[in-house]
Amino acid sequence: MNPRHVRSPFREAVIDLDALRDNVAALAATVAPARVMAVVKADAYGHGAAHVARAALDGGADHLGVADLDEALALRDAGIEAPILAWLHDPVARFEAAIAHDIDLGASSAAQLEAMADAAASARRVANVHLKLDTGLSRNGILRADWDDVVARAAVLESEGRVRVRGLFSHLANTSPDEDAAQLAAFLDGAAAAERAGLSPEIRHLASTAAALRLPEARLDMVRIGIGIYGVPPFGDGTTAAELGLTPVMTLRGRVAAVRRVEPGTGASYGYTWRAPHPTTLALVPLGYADGVPRQASGRAEVVIHGARHRIAGRIAMDQFLVDVGDAEVAVGDEVVLFGDPVAGAPSADEWGDAADTIGYEIVTRIGPRVPRTHVGGA
Protein backbone atom coordinates (compact mmCIF):
# COMPACT_ATOMS: atom_id res chain seq x y z
CA MET A 1 0.00 0.00 0.00
CA ASN A 2 1.39 3.40 -0.96
CA PRO A 3 1.06 5.89 1.95
CA ARG A 4 0.54 8.74 -0.54
CA HIS A 5 -2.68 7.14 -1.77
CA VAL A 6 -4.33 6.78 1.63
CA ARG A 7 -6.40 9.63 3.02
CA SER A 8 -4.69 10.81 6.17
CA PRO A 9 -6.43 11.51 9.49
CA PHE A 10 -5.95 14.73 11.47
CA ARG A 11 -2.37 13.69 12.24
CA GLU A 12 -0.66 10.39 11.48
CA ALA A 13 2.66 8.60 11.16
CA VAL A 14 2.44 5.99 8.41
CA ILE A 15 4.91 3.13 8.92
CA ASP A 16 5.75 1.19 5.77
CA LEU A 17 6.66 -2.29 7.01
CA ASP A 18 7.45 -3.53 3.51
CA ALA A 19 10.08 -0.80 3.21
CA LEU A 20 11.50 -1.79 6.58
CA ARG A 21 11.66 -5.46 5.63
CA ASP A 22 13.39 -4.55 2.37
CA ASN A 23 15.86 -2.28 4.18
CA VAL A 24 16.81 -5.14 6.50
CA ALA A 25 17.19 -7.51 3.57
CA ALA A 26 19.41 -5.05 1.70
CA LEU A 27 21.60 -4.42 4.75
CA ALA A 28 21.82 -8.14 5.54
CA ALA A 29 23.04 -8.81 2.00
CA THR A 30 25.65 -6.06 2.34
CA VAL A 31 27.13 -7.30 5.62
CA ALA A 32 26.92 -11.07 4.99
CA PRO A 33 28.19 -13.41 6.30
CA ALA A 34 27.85 -11.34 9.47
CA ARG A 35 24.48 -11.68 11.14
CA VAL A 36 22.12 -8.76 11.73
CA MET A 37 20.67 -7.55 15.01
CA ALA A 38 17.75 -5.20 14.33
CA VAL A 39 17.69 -2.54 17.03
CA VAL A 40 14.12 -1.80 18.10
CA LYS A 41 14.73 0.18 21.29
CA ALA A 42 12.64 3.27 22.10
CA ASP A 43 9.56 1.67 20.53
CA ALA A 44 11.60 0.98 17.39
CA TYR A 45 12.76 4.60 17.13
CA GLY A 46 9.12 5.66 17.33
CA HIS A 47 7.93 3.23 14.65
CA GLY A 48 6.24 0.59 16.86
CA ALA A 49 8.45 -2.11 18.32
CA ALA A 50 6.39 -5.28 17.85
CA HIS A 51 5.38 -4.47 14.26
CA VAL A 52 8.93 -3.51 13.34
CA ALA A 53 10.45 -6.54 15.04
CA ARG A 54 8.29 -8.91 13.00
CA ALA A 55 9.07 -7.13 9.74
CA ALA A 56 12.79 -7.06 10.54
CA LEU A 57 12.86 -10.78 11.28
CA ASP A 58 10.97 -11.37 8.03
CA GLY A 59 13.68 -9.37 6.26
CA GLY A 60 16.46 -11.55 7.59
CA ALA A 61 17.44 -10.18 11.00
CA ASP A 62 18.70 -12.88 13.36
CA HIS A 63 18.49 -10.99 16.64
CA LEU A 64 16.66 -8.03 18.16
CA GLY A 65 18.26 -5.38 20.34
CA VAL A 66 16.65 -3.14 22.94
CA ALA A 67 17.94 -0.85 25.65
CA ASP A 68 16.18 -2.12 28.75
CA LEU A 69 14.45 -5.13 30.21
CA ASP A 70 10.92 -3.73 29.99
CA GLU A 71 11.34 -3.29 26.23
CA ALA A 72 12.54 -6.87 25.91
CA LEU A 73 9.73 -8.30 28.02
CA ALA A 74 7.16 -6.34 25.99
CA LEU A 75 8.40 -8.07 22.85
CA ARG A 76 8.07 -11.45 24.53
CA ASP A 77 4.54 -10.50 25.64
CA ALA A 78 3.81 -9.72 21.97
CA GLY A 79 4.69 -13.31 21.11
CA ILE A 80 8.12 -12.66 19.60
CA GLU A 81 10.45 -15.58 20.23
CA ALA A 82 13.64 -14.47 18.43
CA PRO A 83 16.84 -13.82 20.42
CA ILE A 84 16.67 -10.44 22.18
CA LEU A 85 19.52 -8.57 23.83
CA ALA A 86 18.92 -5.86 26.46
CA TRP A 87 21.97 -3.89 27.54
CA LEU A 88 21.12 -0.85 29.70
CA HIS A 89 20.03 -1.69 33.23
CA ASP A 90 18.68 0.02 36.31
CA PRO A 91 21.29 -0.18 39.10
CA VAL A 92 18.75 -2.17 41.15
CA ALA A 93 17.41 -4.24 38.25
CA ARG A 94 16.28 -7.78 38.95
CA PHE A 95 17.06 -10.18 36.14
CA GLU A 96 15.00 -13.25 37.05
CA ALA A 97 12.08 -12.47 34.71
CA ALA A 98 14.38 -11.73 31.80
CA ILE A 99 16.30 -14.95 32.34
CA ALA A 100 13.04 -16.91 32.59
CA HIS A 101 11.99 -15.43 29.24
CA ASP A 102 15.31 -16.31 27.60
CA ILE A 103 16.43 -12.70 27.12
CA ASP A 104 20.14 -12.12 26.61
CA LEU A 105 21.67 -9.64 29.04
CA GLY A 106 24.40 -7.12 28.38
CA ALA A 107 26.78 -6.97 31.35
CA SER A 108 28.72 -3.71 31.64
CA SER A 109 30.41 -4.28 34.98
CA ALA A 110 31.54 -6.97 37.37
CA ALA A 111 28.64 -6.08 39.67
CA GLN A 112 26.10 -6.60 36.87
CA LEU A 113 27.66 -9.93 35.98
CA GLU A 114 27.36 -11.12 39.58
CA ALA A 115 23.74 -9.94 39.80
CA MET A 116 22.92 -11.86 36.65
CA ALA A 117 24.60 -14.99 37.98
CA ASP A 118 22.71 -14.71 41.27
CA ALA A 119 19.41 -14.23 39.43
CA ALA A 120 20.15 -17.26 37.29
CA ALA A 121 20.69 -19.35 40.38
CA SER A 122 17.40 -18.11 41.83
CA ALA A 123 15.57 -18.87 38.60
CA ARG A 124 17.33 -22.24 38.25
CA ARG A 125 18.27 -21.24 34.73
CA VAL A 126 21.43 -20.21 32.90
CA ALA A 127 21.79 -16.51 32.10
CA ASN A 128 22.87 -15.76 28.54
CA VAL A 129 25.28 -12.85 28.88
CA HIS A 130 27.05 -10.54 26.46
CA LEU A 131 30.01 -8.82 28.12
CA LYS A 132 30.23 -5.19 27.08
CA LEU A 133 33.74 -3.74 26.87
CA ASP A 134 34.38 -0.01 27.02
CA THR A 135 36.67 0.57 24.05
CA GLY A 136 36.61 4.35 24.23
CA LEU A 137 33.05 5.69 24.16
CA SER A 138 33.25 6.32 27.93
CA ARG A 139 29.59 5.57 28.60
CA ASN A 140 29.02 2.12 30.06
CA GLY A 141 31.03 -1.03 29.61
CA ILE A 142 33.75 -2.83 31.49
CA LEU A 143 36.82 -0.63 31.94
CA ARG A 144 39.89 -1.87 30.13
CA ALA A 145 41.82 -2.17 33.38
CA ASP A 146 39.17 -4.65 34.58
CA TRP A 147 38.90 -6.81 31.46
CA ASP A 148 41.17 -9.63 32.64
CA ASP A 149 39.50 -9.91 36.04
CA VAL A 150 35.96 -9.83 34.67
CA VAL A 151 36.50 -12.39 31.91
CA ALA A 152 38.23 -14.66 34.42
CA ARG A 153 35.27 -14.37 36.78
CA ALA A 154 32.88 -14.96 33.87
CA ALA A 155 34.74 -18.15 33.05
CA VAL A 156 34.29 -19.37 36.63
CA LEU A 157 30.55 -18.55 36.57
CA GLU A 158 30.24 -20.33 33.24
CA SER A 159 31.94 -23.42 34.64
CA GLU A 160 29.45 -23.35 37.53
CA GLY A 161 26.55 -23.37 35.07
CA ARG A 162 25.17 -20.01 36.15
CA VAL A 163 26.00 -17.97 33.06
CA ARG A 164 26.80 -18.60 29.44
CA VAL A 165 28.92 -15.93 27.84
CA ARG A 166 27.13 -15.88 24.53
CA GLY A 167 28.54 -12.61 23.25
CA LEU A 168 31.14 -9.91 23.54
CA PHE A 169 30.36 -6.39 22.34
CA SER A 170 31.20 -2.71 22.35
CA HIS A 171 30.16 0.45 20.50
CA LEU A 172 32.09 2.71 18.17
CA ALA A 173 32.16 6.48 18.54
CA ASN A 174 32.02 6.93 14.73
CA THR A 175 34.42 9.85 15.09
CA SER A 176 36.89 9.14 12.29
CA PRO A 177 38.34 6.12 10.48
CA ASP A 178 41.43 6.26 12.70
CA GLU A 179 39.42 6.46 15.93
CA ASP A 180 37.18 3.60 14.82
CA ALA A 181 40.22 1.50 13.88
CA ALA A 182 41.71 2.10 17.32
CA GLN A 183 38.47 0.99 18.99
CA LEU A 184 38.32 -2.10 16.78
CA ALA A 185 41.88 -2.98 17.79
CA ALA A 186 41.02 -2.52 21.45
CA PHE A 187 37.95 -4.71 21.09
CA LEU A 188 39.98 -7.48 19.48
CA ASP A 189 42.38 -7.26 22.42
CA GLY A 190 39.42 -7.79 24.73
CA ALA A 191 38.26 -10.76 22.67
CA ALA A 192 41.74 -12.26 22.98
CA ALA A 193 41.63 -11.77 26.75
CA ALA A 194 38.29 -13.59 26.87
CA GLU A 195 39.74 -16.46 24.86
CA ARG A 196 42.75 -16.71 27.17
CA ALA A 197 40.36 -16.97 30.11
CA GLY A 198 38.69 -19.96 28.46
CA LEU A 199 35.59 -18.20 27.10
CA SER A 200 34.30 -18.89 23.60
CA PRO A 201 31.60 -16.30 22.86
CA GLU A 202 29.77 -17.18 19.65
CA ILE A 203 28.90 -13.57 18.78
CA ARG A 204 31.29 -10.62 18.69
CA HIS A 205 29.51 -7.41 17.73
CA LEU A 206 30.85 -3.88 17.48
CA ALA A 207 29.46 -2.11 14.41
CA SER A 208 26.20 -0.19 14.23
CA THR A 209 24.78 1.07 10.92
CA ALA A 210 27.56 3.53 10.07
CA ALA A 211 30.45 1.12 10.63
CA ALA A 212 28.53 -1.79 9.15
CA LEU A 213 28.39 0.13 5.87
CA ARG A 214 31.78 1.87 5.85
CA LEU A 215 34.10 -0.23 8.02
CA PRO A 216 33.74 -3.82 6.79
CA GLU A 217 36.44 -5.14 9.10
CA ALA A 218 34.27 -4.15 12.08
CA ARG A 219 31.37 -6.41 11.04
CA LEU A 220 32.81 -9.44 12.87
CA ASP A 221 30.10 -12.01 13.70
CA MET A 222 27.13 -9.65 13.87
CA VAL A 223 26.25 -6.00 13.28
CA ARG A 224 23.64 -4.01 15.19
CA ILE A 225 21.55 -2.07 12.70
CA GLY A 226 19.45 0.70 14.20
CA ILE A 227 18.71 3.82 12.19
CA GLY A 228 19.51 2.12 8.88
CA ILE A 229 16.54 -0.25 9.02
CA TYR A 230 14.28 2.80 9.29
CA GLY A 231 15.72 4.23 6.09
CA VAL A 232 17.50 7.17 7.72
CA PRO A 233 21.19 7.62 6.76
CA PRO A 234 23.62 7.44 9.69
CA PHE A 235 26.39 9.66 8.38
CA GLY A 236 25.29 13.30 8.54
CA ASP A 237 27.27 14.09 5.41
CA GLY A 238 24.47 14.51 2.91
CA THR A 239 24.34 10.86 1.87
CA THR A 240 20.75 10.02 1.02
CA ALA A 241 18.76 6.92 1.83
CA ALA A 242 18.36 6.20 -1.87
CA GLU A 243 22.14 6.27 -2.34
CA LEU A 244 22.39 3.56 0.32
CA GLY A 245 19.65 1.49 -1.28
CA LEU A 246 17.27 2.25 1.59
CA THR A 247 13.74 3.66 1.81
CA PRO A 248 12.50 5.89 4.66
CA VAL A 249 9.91 3.96 6.63
CA MET A 250 8.00 6.75 8.43
CA THR A 251 5.84 9.35 6.70
CA LEU A 252 4.55 12.05 9.06
CA ARG A 253 1.48 13.83 7.77
CA GLY A 254 -1.74 15.59 8.70
CA ARG A 255 -4.54 17.60 7.14
CA VAL A 256 -4.93 21.35 6.77
CA ALA A 257 -7.12 22.55 9.64
CA ALA A 258 -7.71 26.15 8.52
CA VAL A 259 -6.84 28.50 5.65
CA ARG A 260 -6.83 32.29 5.61
CA ARG A 261 -5.72 35.07 3.31
CA VAL A 262 -3.60 37.76 4.98
CA GLU A 263 -2.39 41.21 3.99
CA PRO A 264 1.21 42.51 3.96
CA GLY A 265 2.58 43.02 7.47
CA THR A 266 0.28 40.49 9.11
CA GLY A 267 2.08 38.60 11.86
CA ALA A 268 1.86 34.84 12.34
CA SER A 269 2.13 32.79 15.52
CA TYR A 270 3.84 33.74 18.77
CA GLY A 271 6.22 36.65 18.83
CA TYR A 272 5.54 37.66 15.23
CA THR A 273 8.89 36.32 14.12
CA TRP A 274 7.32 36.19 10.64
CA ARG A 275 5.22 38.85 8.95
CA ALA A 276 3.64 38.57 5.54
CA PRO A 277 5.91 40.28 2.97
CA HIS A 278 2.98 40.56 0.54
CA PRO A 279 -0.60 39.26 0.25
CA THR A 280 -0.43 35.53 0.88
CA THR A 281 -2.31 32.53 2.20
CA LEU A 282 -1.57 30.76 5.48
CA ALA A 283 -2.48 27.12 6.07
CA LEU A 284 -2.79 25.76 9.61
CA VAL A 285 -1.29 22.30 10.27
CA PRO A 286 -2.43 20.50 13.47
CA LEU A 287 0.93 19.18 14.67
CA GLY A 288 3.28 20.85 17.12
CA TYR A 289 6.02 20.26 19.60
CA ALA A 290 3.65 18.20 21.77
CA ASP A 291 3.73 15.75 18.88
CA GLY A 292 7.50 15.87 18.54
CA VAL A 293 7.68 18.50 15.79
CA PRO A 294 10.77 20.47 16.84
CA ARG A 295 10.17 24.12 17.70
CA GLN A 296 13.76 24.78 16.60
CA ALA A 297 12.65 24.20 13.00
CA SER A 298 10.36 27.24 13.12
CA GLY A 299 10.65 29.31 9.98
CA ARG A 300 13.11 26.85 8.45
CA ALA A 301 11.50 23.49 7.74
CA GLU A 302 9.29 22.78 4.75
CA VAL A 303 6.21 20.63 4.17
CA VAL A 304 4.54 19.34 1.02
CA ILE A 305 0.96 20.14 -0.02
CA HIS A 306 -0.29 19.04 -3.45
CA GLY A 307 3.24 18.10 -4.44
CA ALA A 308 4.69 21.56 -3.75
CA ARG A 309 6.98 22.56 -0.91
CA HIS A 310 6.01 25.37 1.45
CA ARG A 311 7.95 26.83 4.37
CA ILE A 312 6.75 27.11 7.94
CA ALA A 313 5.75 30.69 8.78
CA GLY A 314 6.57 31.78 12.32
CA ARG A 315 6.97 29.70 15.42
CA ILE A 316 5.87 26.11 15.81
CA ALA A 317 3.46 25.95 18.76
CA MET A 318 2.50 23.09 21.01
CA ASP A 319 -0.31 21.79 18.81
CA GLN A 320 0.00 23.56 15.46
CA PHE A 321 2.02 25.60 13.02
CA LEU A 322 1.38 27.79 10.00
CA VAL A 323 2.65 27.39 6.46
CA ASP A 324 2.99 30.18 3.91
CA VAL A 325 1.46 28.73 0.74
CA GLY A 326 1.50 31.95 -1.26
CA ASP A 327 -1.17 31.90 -3.97
CA ALA A 328 -1.45 28.11 -4.14
CA GLU A 329 -4.92 26.58 -4.07
CA VAL A 330 -5.06 24.98 -0.64
CA ALA A 331 -8.21 23.98 1.21
CA VAL A 332 -9.20 22.68 4.62
CA GLY A 333 -8.72 18.91 4.64
CA ASP A 334 -5.83 18.83 2.17
CA GLU A 335 -3.00 16.44 3.05
CA VAL A 336 0.22 17.90 4.45
CA VAL A 337 3.39 15.77 4.46
CA LEU A 338 6.05 16.89 6.92
CA PHE A 339 8.61 14.24 6.06
CA GLY A 340 8.84 10.89 4.37
CA ASP A 341 10.55 9.51 1.28
CA PRO A 342 12.31 12.15 -0.83
CA VAL A 343 11.97 9.86 -3.85
CA ALA A 344 8.22 10.49 -3.55
CA GLY A 345 8.81 14.24 -3.20
CA ALA A 346 8.67 14.56 0.58
CA PRO A 347 11.26 16.31 2.76
CA SER A 348 13.43 13.79 4.55
CA ALA A 349 13.81 13.37 8.29
CA ASP A 350 17.39 14.54 7.79
CA GLU A 351 16.16 17.79 6.23
CA TRP A 352 14.02 18.40 9.28
CA GLY A 353 17.03 17.53 11.41
CA ASP A 354 19.08 20.16 9.60
CA ALA A 355 16.29 22.71 10.09
CA ALA A 356 16.23 21.95 13.82
CA ASP A 357 20.03 21.68 14.27
CA THR A 358 19.76 18.01 15.14
CA ILE A 359 19.79 14.65 13.34
CA GLY A 360 17.24 12.51 11.53
CA TYR A 361 17.43 9.92 14.33
CA GLU A 362 15.91 12.41 16.76
CA ILE A 363 13.25 13.59 14.35
CA VAL A 364 11.67 10.15 13.88
CA THR A 365 12.19 8.97 17.46
CA ARG A 366 10.66 12.03 19.12
CA ILE A 367 7.26 11.77 17.37
CA GLY A 368 4.90 11.57 20.33
CA PRO A 369 2.12 9.18 21.34
CA ARG A 370 -0.64 11.61 20.32
CA VAL A 371 0.25 10.83 16.71
CA PRO A 372 -1.36 7.52 15.69
CA ARG A 373 0.91 5.02 13.95
CA THR A 374 -0.65 3.38 10.92
CA HIS A 375 1.28 0.28 9.93
CA VAL A 376 0.95 -0.70 6.28
CA GLY A 377 2.41 -3.72 4.51
CA GLY A 378 4.18 -6.50 6.35
CA ALA A 379 3.24 -10.13 6.68
Summary of the structure (lengths in Angstrom):
residues: 379
radius of gyration: 23.5
end to end distance: 12.6
largest distance: 79.4
contacts: 1357
relative contact order: 0.15
helix: 37%
strand: 24%
